[in-house]
Amino acid sequence: MVTTPPFEPVRPIDLEVVSAQLGRPARGVVGVAARCVCGNPTVVATSPRLPDGTPFPTFYYLTHPEAAAEMSRLEAGQAMPELAARLTEDPEFGAQYRRAHEAYLEDRSRFGEVPEIAGISAGGMPMRVKCLHALAGHALAAGPGVNPVGDAALERSAWSPDRCACADPGRAA
């Protein structure tokens, strides 16, 4: 099973940047799972139980505004039904997506087991394509080749993790 290497601990400046990216205070952040080339957070790892006790299945949370906007554009452009069809049309693609689900659950379990979300990952895994934001976040955190739907969404995206589009480049660097 492919597992994500340990990510960077969250720093106070990371929480400031993520809060600004989201337009609200960041909650339950346990690490920065992917960064923009300028150093700003792109994906955060979030505790499976938020500080207020709420179960939170989305371990890898895409925070970068440009990346999130691009995933919304792809969703509006009907990329999800096409990618969902590939799950059954391409057996290896579907099998890889199921493995991504297992890897996601394993990564999250390192931060505690939450019975209310046991077996639930994010983005519709392992059988549906429900949220490209979550799937792209997982792909960015885990690296290419782990989440095929997240990889496909990033490939179709006009946004790239290799090109800074931050409002305040280098703020977190």
C-alpha positions in Angstrom: 0.0 0.0 0.0 1.3 3.5 -0.9 1.4 5.8 2.1 2.0 9.5 2.3 5.3 10.5 3.9 5.1 12.6 7.0 4.1 16.1 6.3 5.4 19.3 7.8 4.1 20.4 11.1 1.8 23.4 11.0 3.4 26.8 11.9 1.6 29.9 13.2 2.1 31.6 9.8 0.6 28.6 8.0 -2.6 29.0 10.1 -2.7 32.7 9.3 -2.3 32.0 5.5 -4.8 29.1 5.5 -7.4 31.2 7.5 -6.9 34.0 4.9 -7.3 31.5 2.0 -10.5 30.1 3.5 -11.9 33.4 4.7 -12.5 31.9 8.1 -10.4 30.5 10.9 -8.6 27.3 10.1 -9.9 24.4 12.2 -8.2 21.2 13.3 -5.1 21.6 11.1 -2.4 19.0 12.0 0.0 19.6 9.2 0.7 21.1 5.8 0.4 18.3 3.3 1.4 20.3 0.2 2.7 23.7 -0.5 2.8 26.1 -3.4 6.2 26.7 -5.0 6.3 30.0 -3.0 5.9 28.2 0.3 2.3 28.9 1.1 0.0 26.0 2.1 -2.0 24.4 -0.7 -3.3 21.4 1.1 -3.6 20.9 4.9 -4.1 17.7 6.9 -7.0 18.1 9.2 -7.8 16.1 12.3 -10.5 13.5 11.8 -12.3 15.1 14.8 -12.4 18.9 14.9 -11.8 20.7 18.2 -15.5 21.1 18.8 -16.0 17.3 18.5 -17.4 17.2 15.0 -16.2 14.2 12.9 -14.4 15.5 9.8 -13.7 12.9 7.1 -11.8 15.2 4.7 -8.3 14.7 6.0 -6.6 16.4 3.0 -8.2 19.8 2.6 -7.5 21.9 -0.5 -7.1 25.4 0.7 -5.4 27.3 -2.2 -8.0 29.6 -3.6 -6.9 29.3 -7.2 -6.7 25.5 -7.0 -10.1 25.4 -5.4 -11.6 27.7 -8.0 -10.2 25.5 -10.8 -11.7 22.3 -9.2 -15.1 24.1 -9.1 -14.7 25.1 -12.7 -14.0 21.4 -13.6 -17.0 20.2 -11.6 -19.3 22.8 -13.3 -17.9 21.5 -16.7 -19.1 18.0 -15.9 -15.7 16.4 -15.4 -17.0 14.4 -12.5 -19.5 12.2 -14.5 -16.8 11.5 -17.1 -14.2 10.5 -14.4 -16.8 8.4 -12.6 -17.5 6.5 -15.8 -13.8 5.7 -16.1 -14.1 3.8 -12.8 -16.1 1.1 -14.4 -14.8 1.4 -18.0 -11.2 1.1 -17.0 -10.7 -1.7 -14.5 -7.1 -0.6 -13.5 -8.3 3.0 -13.0 -11.1 1.8 -10.8 -8.7 -0.5 -8.8 -6.2 2.3 -8.4 -9.0 4.5 -7.1 -10.0 1.9 -4.5 -6.3 1.7 -3.4 -6.3 5.5 -3.1 -9.3 5.2 -0.7 -7.4 2.7 1.5 -4.3 4.9 1.5 -6.4 7.9 2.5 -7.9 6.0 5.4 -4.5 4.8 6.5 -3.1 8.3 6.5 -6.0 9.7 8.5 -5.9 6.8 11.0 -2.5 8.0 12.2 -4.5 10.9 13.8 -7.1 8.9 15.5 -10.1 6.7 14.8 -13.5 8.3 14.7 -16.3 5.7 14.7 -18.8 8.0 13.0 -16.6 8.2 9.9 -15.0 4.7 9.9 -14.5 3.5 6.4 -15.4 6.9 4.9 -12.7 8.7 3.1 -13.5 11.7 0.9 -14.5 12.8 -2.6 -16.8 9.8 -3.1 -14.0 7.2 -2.9 -13.9 4.3 -3.5 -16.9 4.0 -5.8 -18.0 7.5 -6.8 -16.5 10.8 -7.8 -18.2 13.4 -5.6 -15.7 16.2 -4.9 -12.7 17.1 -7.1 -11.5 19.5 -4.4 -10.9 16.6 -2.0 -9.5 14.3 -4.6 -7.1 16.9 -5.9 -6.1 17.6 -2.4 -5.3 14.0 -1.8 -3.4 13.8 -5.1 -1.3 16.8 -4.2 -0.5 15.5 -0.7 0.2 11.9 -1.8 2.0 12.7 -5.0 1.4 11.5 -8.6 0.2 8.0 -9.1 -1.8 7.5 -5.8 -5.2 9.0 -6.6 -6.0 8.6 -10.3 -9.1 10.9 -10.2 -7.2 13.6 -8.4 -4.3 13.3 -10.8 -6.7 13.5 -13.8 -8.4 16.6 -12.3 -5.0 18.3 -11.8 -3.9 17.4 -15.3 -7.1 19.1 -16.7 -6.7 22.1 -14.5 -5.5 25.5 -15.6 -3.9 25.8 -12.1 -0.6 24.2 -11.5 1.3 23.5 -8.2 4.4 24.4 -10.1 3.4 28.0 -10.8 2.6 30.5 -8.0 -0.8 32.1 -8.2 -0.9 33.2 -4.5 -2.2 36.7 -3.7 0.7 37.1 -1.4 3.6 35.0 -2.7 6.2 34.0 -0.2 4.2 35.1 2.8 4.7 31.7 4.4 8.1 31.0 3.0 
